[in-house]
Amino acid sequence: MGDMETLFIIGENFSKEGETYSGDDWIASPFNDVRVCGVFDGARSPHADLKTVAGFPSDKFASNWLKQELLQQLLDHPMAPLGALLQRTNYAYGDMWPQLLDNEGIHTLLNRKVNAPAAAFAVAMVRDGLLTWVQGADCVLFLIHANGKVDSLAGDQFSDIDPVKKKQQTWVSAAKLLEDGHSVQEVLRRENEMIAHNRALLYNQHGGIAVLNGEPTMDEVLVADTLDVSYHLDTGAKILAMTDGCFQKLDDRSEFAAMTAAQLVVQKGLDGLKEALLLKSDPFPTDATAVLMDL
């Protein structure tokens, strides 16, 4: 078994609740004969009373809670398939939702799809010669061969959104609104309306994207697959997991941006990718997390 490396950038954003926090989190853990790596990209709640949860920005709460729960599920069920572990993690998050609201002083059961802090994800596991992976939303997974060839295992689900749903999405440019003189409060209000609308349209439904938010329908939308690495790969192959902050600013052609980032990792490693991202800050860096694991 080889090494694991991580890249972690804390972004800056006018809507951040804590500038020392990233909405991303990651797993890079060996468990005896099992190796797991992955990333989680938290999505904040648009609800005014859920800006913070348990003292953390809501996006950070979601990504960290879900990471910790997945690790606990792996410890409790070491022989369970990765898909089942993720399913258990998602169900546990859903079971916790009413208590979370109560703890935050909200005594009405809010719509979970729209209001729950959520997370995109991309997680891979190697066990008994099999590589399995699960992915949702705009986190991505790549297989890097020993000769430098890069294969996409799971791409950005936003690229495959149903065309009708894509036309129904709404977008707000916070930077443009601020530039036009709108107050921060007004920009946040419009951004929250956009988030709520797009979640209702896309989260955990066919033609949309899979996110960890406690909804059972996540199982029907996530990407999952398996590869027998004992026969198909040479020594020296690696798995690369990335949040969208690792690639969204690297290539104006969005459908190629993730591959651009992966190829940069092949050429210059995670340090080279980090340097390129900081150069493209424009004007501030974005939360970005990557894990590179030897198979």
Disulfide bonds with the S-S distance in Angstrom:
none
